[in-house]
Amino acid sequence: MIACEVCASSQFRPMFDKAEHHFVRCDGCGLERISPQPSDDTLAKIYGAHYYDAWGLHDNEATVANLKRGTFKFVLGKLPAAQPGDKLLDCGAATGFLLEVARDLGYQPYGLELSEFGAQAIATKFGPDRVFCGELADARFADAGAGDFAVITMCDYIEHVRDPRRTLELARKLLRPGGVLAITTPDAGSPSRRVLRTGWTHYKVEHLFYFNQQNLRRLLTDVGFASVDFHTLWKSLTLDYIGHQFEVYPHPALTKVARAVTRVAPAAVRAFPLPFSTGELLAVARL
Ligand SMILES: [Zn+2]
């Protein structure tokens, strides 16, 4: 058993198995993880060309874009206001929706994205020098590097990386003194996790880690952040979007509920963006 990424304990308790993967929980700090981690092959299949289908981008691009922007406005709204020249790096930038919001708020946007599809979209929107296609450890930009970024954002990112401690250390090095790191991730201490238990919708093979506020604060403090504030993440979602998510990621009970709701709700109601809390946290860490 690999030592806990947060507290170095080697005592992990089994929680449940899903798709032949073992989900376990650290006795020391409550960090939940998949152990052993899925292979590169397994993850590559999940992250293949159809990964963004879950967003419904092909059917309804404008709606999805608006919802994503609404969520990212909430996230960036929790940060200090941008000052002229402030550089923002979004890790796991996908097709660049957060970067669009960041640019509107006055930041110089930079994106890190593993998929060619996403990186291409960012290059088209912001220029090829504003995107790096690859891992954070290898990230290079022509005019920005260590100590240059005012803000780094990781939305639905940290739970996907193989080494969260190293990832947060790398982020700290890229930030300037006083810089801010914003993380959104499933919250293993959230009410939805407590109610849904092993049926929690965030338990997926591509999510290698599940933090709670206590162990994420500990990890961030350990790698050098001075303070951490937590917020409940409110996502802009429509009933149509939620219904689509439950078709792509079926849940034994909730997919039926979602179908029943989308059947009876009028189209205008189904398409109206509402703030939903889906069991994720927003951590704002300052150097
Ligand atoms: Zn631990």
Residues whose N, C-alpha, C, O or C-beta is under 5 A from the ligand:
A	BS01	ZN	C4 V6 C7 A8 S9 C26 G28 C29 G30 L31
